[in-house]
Amino acid sequence: MKNLFLSILMVFAVTVAMAGEKKDKNTADAQLNTPIELSGTVIDQTTNEALVGVKVALEGTDMVTYTDFDGSYSFANVKTGTYDLTASYVSYDKTCLEKVSVNPEKNQVTISLKSSN
C-alpha cells in the first residue's frame, strides 16, 4: 500500500512539473510572436536637437517612416528579432544602426545624425 501511494505521488509530481514547463514554453512562444511597436527619436549629434522629417527605414522589411515635429518615429507590428535601422536626412550623413535587437523589453531606439557640413 505504501509503495502504491508513493508511486501515485511520484506520477502526480512529474505530471505537474511537465505541465508547468509546457506553460512556460507557450508563454515564451507567444512573446516571440507578439507584434511590437518600435519607436524612438532622431537627434542632431552636436546639438541634441530633435530633427523633423528624417526618413527612418527598417531594413529587411518594407517599413519606412518619417520623424514628426518632436523628432519621434514609430513602427507598428514589428516582430521580435534583429534588424538594421537606417536614418537619412538632407545635409546629414546617412546612419545605419546594425543588429538592433527588438523585443518587448527593448523597443526604444535613439538615432544620432552627424551634420555633413
N, C-alpha and C positions, 0 to 999 in steps of 0.2 A: 504494500500500500504506500509505504514511504517512497519507494522508487517511482511509482506511478505519479505521485504528487510532484516529485522533483522533475520528472520528465515533462509533465504538463506545464509546469512553471518555466522550464527552460524553453520550450516551444513558444510559449507566450512572450517571453522576453526577446527572443530572436525575431518574432513577428513584429513586435512594437519597434524594435531597433531598425528593421528594414523599412517599415512604413515611414518612419521619421526621415530616413536617408532619401527615400523617393520624393518626399515632400520638399526637402531642401533642394534636390536636383530640379524639380519642377519650378520652384521659385527662381532659381538661378537662370534657367532657360527662359522664363517669362521676362526677366530683367534684360536679358540679351536681345530679345526680340521686341521690346517696347520702344517705340519711336521716341526720340529725344529732341528737344529744342536746343540747338547750338546757337549761342549768341555771344556778343562781346562788343567792344568798341575799337575804333581805329583812331590813333592819335599821331600828332607830329612828334618825331623823335626828339627834336630840340626844345620845343616849347610846351609839349604835353597838351596842346590844344586839340580838341576833337576836330576831325576832318569830315566834311559833308560831301556826299556824292561819290565816295570811294567804291569802286567795284570790288566785291569780295566773292570769290568762287571756291566751291568745294570740289577739288579735283577728283576725277574718277566718277563724278556724277554730273548731271546736267543742272545742278543747283547754282544759281548766281543771284546775288542781291546787291543792293547799294545802301550805304550808310545814310541815316536820317540826319536831321538838324543837330542832334546830340552826338553824332559820330557812332551811333549804335547800329548794329546789324543783327539779323537772326535768320536761322534756317529752321524750318519746321520739319518734323518727321524724318530726322536723321537716325540711321541705325547705328547701334553701338559698333565701334571699330576704330581704325586708324586712318586718318585722311591727311592729305596735303591741302593747306589753306593758302590761297593767294590773294593779294590785295594790290590793286593798281590804281593810280591816280595821276592826273596831269601834273607835271613838274616834280614828281616824286619817283624814286626808284621803286620798281616792282619788287614786292616782298613775297617770299614763299616760306611758310612755316611747314616744315616737313614732319611727317609722322605724328600729327596731333592726335592724341588718344581721346576719343569721345565716349563717355559713359555717363550714367545718371549722377555720379559724384563729381565729374569734371565735364562741365558743359559751357564754361565761360572762357573766352579767349580774347585777350587784348593784343592788337596788332599795332606795331610802331613803325611808321614810314619815315624814311630819310629823304629830305629835300635833295633834288638833283642839281640845284643851283649852287 
